[in-house]
């Protein structure tokens, strides 16, 4: 039973390598607030977090890395081969994750919440959801993704796949089944169809358009893009790169599985965009593109501030800008917006360091800004 008043909760699950995170991002494009429960589990055992000492007391200090963090890979190898060890770990971590999920849902302004969890159906959280969405992928495709994306060997991938319950055994509990076996467009259409079928109209909400301001080239505002705006994004790409690199709608559609876009509208024409992703309460801006006719120093602050506003609504703790070399000369601008140049290792929180390392672009400079003082699963 849903205990969160006026919220519609989607529980999103599926076996390893099925593409749950891609489906979660699609739901976010439709207006849902996404929570990655598995990422919260990692935060719960970070140095100083509530689960840190209990995990060490249960499994031993030999799990520590030289910098004092718990080596999750080493811990994973222990619980993967020992059912009782896994039960002990879950008894420590799951209550902390549920507390964090509860906090995020309660303070989110969104009416639709999607909670992604690989073991959703094995926890009490499943009974608190209004609908269970299951992502399905044939085992052979699971194996290919694990080898390509997580650098596993074939043997390791099959061991992980075979250790989980058969996907078909969960079909009976699913409200919606998303078969993630083809193109992004195929999966997107299934998600849209299920959204239209199951999400109550009262729970839907439109993305706001920023306030229009008048600058040197006319009226300007920022809008959140969806897959329907693919052609507009492609035009900006190709105007900027002038044939040196050619982008197609298919390229951009594939990118929607990883990030969201904010469009810079000048006199209702798309003249630039910002591509960013929110993972584990970290906002990472990995693309900033402006038409050559746009004065960057004048227009960049509008995009950045709108990204920060959207990220704050998503309860992000920090914003990371991965500034490409051609924009590095605007260093005073980033500083004026409250950003400080940092290396990933200089970010004090493990989740922040991991987000910076994963999103780091070749040749880019990382700028950091804190968006909120309190943190979920903060050190105690």
N, C-alpha and C positions, 0 to 999 in steps of 0.2 A: 504494500500500500504506500503510495506517494505521501511522504510526510512534509513536503515542501509546498505550501499554499501558493496557488496561482502559477505554479511551474509545471511544465510538461517534461518529464525525464525520460530520455532514451538511453537504455543500456546497450552499448555497442561491444560486441565480442566476436571472437573467431580465433582459430588456431594460429600458430606462428606462421608468418610468411603469407598470410591471406590478404593483407592490405588494409587492415583496420584503420590505420592512421590516415590513409588516403580517403577513405569513406568519411572519417571524422572531419577532415578538412572540407570535404564536399558539403557536409551538413553545416559547417561554419559559414560556407559561402551562401547558404540559404537562410542564415540568420541565427543559428544555434550557438550557444557558448560551449566550447569543448573543454573537457577535463581528461587528461591522460593519467589514469590511476596508477599505471605501471611506473610512470616517471615520478609520481609522488612517493611510491614505494622506495625508489632510489634515494629521494631526498630524505626520507624518514631515517635512513641509516648513515647519512653523511656525518662527518665529524661535528660533534656538538649537538646534533639533532636528537630528538627524544628516543629514537631506536638505536642509537650508536652504542651506548654502554650495554644495554640488554643483549645486543647481538654479540658483542665481544665477550661478555660474561658467559653466554651460552656456547659459543663456538670456539673461542680462544683468540688471544692477541696475535697469533701467528698470521691472522688475516690482514694485518695492517701493512700498508705500503710505507715507503720511507717518509712520506709527508703526513702520515698519521691517518689516512683514509682507509676505509674498509675496501679491500680488493673484491669487488663484486663478482669478477670472473672466478676467482678462487672459491668464494662462497657458493657460487652457482654450481661448480663442479661437485661440491659436497652434497648439497641438497638434491641435485639431479639424480644421484645414485643412492640416496637414503631417504625413504619416505618419512621416517620419524623425524629426521632432521628438517625436512621441508615443513612438516606440521609445526615443529617448534619455531621455525622462522616466521611462518605465517601468523602464528599466535602473537608474535611481537609486532609485526609490521601491519597486519590488516586493520586492527583497531585504530592505529595512527592514521592510516590512509582514509578510513571512513570519517574520522574527525576532520581531516583536511578537505575531503569532498563536501562534507556538510557545510563547512565554513565558506567554501567557494560558491556553492549553490545559493546559500542564504544571502550573500552580499552581491551576487551578480544581478544586474538590471535586466538580463535576458529572460525571456519567458520560456524558451526551449533550451534545455541543457542536454548535452550528450556526454556520457561518461564512458570512456574507452577502457576496457579491462579484459585481459586475456582470460582471467579466472572469474569473470563476473558471475557465472551461473553457480559457482561453488561458494559464493559468499551471500551474506544477508542483503547486500546491495541490490541483488537481482529482484528481490521482492518489493523493493522501494521504487522500482521503475514503472512507468506507465506503458512502456513497450520495450521489447528486446529485439534488437536488430543484429542478425548474424551475418558475418562476411564469410563467404565460401570460395575456396579455390582448390582445384584438383591437386593431389599430392605432388605430382610431377612438376607443376608450376611452382608450388611451395618450395620444392627443392632448388629449382633454378634461381628463385629470388634469394634464398638464403645463401647460396653459393656466390651470386653476383653482388648482392647488397651487403651481406654480413661477412663475406670472405671465409665462409665455412668450406670444409672439404665435403665431397659427396657423402662420405661416411658419417661425418658430424651432422650434416643436414638431415639425413634419414633417421639418425638416432633421435634428434629433437622431434621430428614429425611423428615417429612411431611411439614416442613416449606419451603423447597426448591422446585423449579419447578421440575416436572417429568423429569426424565433423557431422556426419549424417545422424549421429545419436543425439545431437542437439536441435535438430530441425523442429521437433515437436514443441519446443519451448519458445520458438522464435515468432515474433509478430511479423517481421519482415526478413526475407533472405536476400542478400545482395550477392550475386554471383560475379565476382571480380576476376573474370577470365579473359576479357578482351581488351578493347581500347579504353582510354579514359572516357570518351564520349559514351560508350556502351554502359559503363558503370555509372556515369553521371545521370543518364536517363533513368536507370533503375532507382537511383537515390531520389531523384525528383519525383518520380511516380509514387514511391512509397511515402515521401513527404506529403504530397498532395492527398494521399489516401488516409494517412494516420494522424497527421498533426492537426489539431483543432484550429479553426480559423482564429479563435480568440487568442491563441498562443503565438501566432505569427507576428513578426515585426519587421518593418522596412529599415534599411540602412539610411541614416540621415545624410543629407547633403550639407556640406559646410556653408557657413554664411558667405554670401557673395561680397567681395571687396573690389574696389576699383584701383588698378595699378596702371603702369605706363602703357600697356598694350590693350587695356580695356577691362571689362568685368571678369573676375576670376573666382572660381570655386573648386572644391575638391570633392570627388564622388568615389564611392567604393565600386570597383568593377566586379562583374560576374562573367561567367563564360560567354554571355551574349555580347560582351564588349571586346571579344578577342580581336576582331578586325581593327579596332581603334588602337590596341596595343601593338599589333603588327605594324601599322602605319608609322607609329613613333619609332619603333626599332629600325625600320628600313630608312626613315628620314635621317636618323642619327648616323647610322653606319654607311649610308650612301652606297650600297651595293658591295661593300667590303665583306659584310656578313649578311646573309639573307635569312630572314625568319619567316615561318609559315604559320597559319592558324593552328596546325597540328602541334608545332613546337610550343606555342603559348598554352594550348589546351592541356598539354602534358604538364606544364609548369603549375597549373592550377591545383594539381595534386600535392604541391609542396608549399605554395605561398598564396598570399592575397595581394591585390593591386589597388592602389589609390590613383585615380586619374586626375591630372591637372587640366581643368577646363578653362580656356581663355576665349571669351565671347562664344561659349558653347562648343568650341573645337578642342579636341584632346591634343595638348601640346607637350605632354610629358607624363611620366608616371613614376611611382615608387612601388617596388616589390618587397614585401616583408612577410615574415612568418612568425607566429607566436607558438612557442613550444616550451612547456615546463615553466610557464610564467616569465619567459624571457622574450622580448620583442627584438628580432634581428632583421635589420634592413639590409638586404643584399643587392638590391638594384636601385639606382637612381638615374633616370634618363630624361633629358630635356631636349626639346627641339632646338637646333642651333640658333634660331631666332629669339629664344627666350633668354633674358638677362638672369643668369643663374643666381647671383647674389640677392636679387630682388624677389625671386619666386621660390627658391628652395625653402626658405623658412615656412612658407604656407604648407608645403607638403610635409615637412618634418613635424610641425605642430599638430597637423591633423592626424598623422600617424601616432604621435604621442597620445592624443586624445582617445583615439580608437584603442590603443594598447592599454591605456589606463582603465577603460571600460572592461577590458579583458583581464584586469587585475594583475597586469605585468609588474614585476618588481623593478626591472631595469629595461633600458633601451640600448641596443648596440647598433651602431652605424658602421657598415663596412664600406668605407669611402674609397672609390676607385682612384687610380693615380691622376686622372684628368681633373678630378675635383679636389685634390689634396691642397691646391693653392688657396682654397677657401678656408684654410685652417682657422683664421680669426672668426669666420662665420660660425663654425661648429662650436667654438669656445663661447661665442656670444649667446648661443642657444643652450648653454649649460653643459656641454659635453667636454670630456677629458680624454686625451689619447691614452690608450692602455694596450698592453699586451695580454693575451688570454691568461697567462699565468699570474698576472697581477690582480686579477679579479678575485676577491676574497672568498667567494662562495663556490663550492664545487660545481653546483648546477650551472652557475654563470660561466665558469671556466670551460665546462664541457660544451655549452651552447656556443661559446665564442670559437672554440677549436673546430667544432663541426661545421660552422657556417663561414669560416675564414676563406676569403677569396685570394687567389694569387696576386700579389702586389698591392693589396688593399691595406688601408690603415684603419684600425679599430678605434672608434670613439664610444665612450661609455657615459651613461647618465642614469641616475637612480630616479625611478618614477614614484616609488612609495617607500616609506620607512619600515613598515611592518612586513614580515615575511611569513609565508605558510611553512609550518614545521621548522620554525626558527630555532636557532641554538638555545639551549637552556643551561 
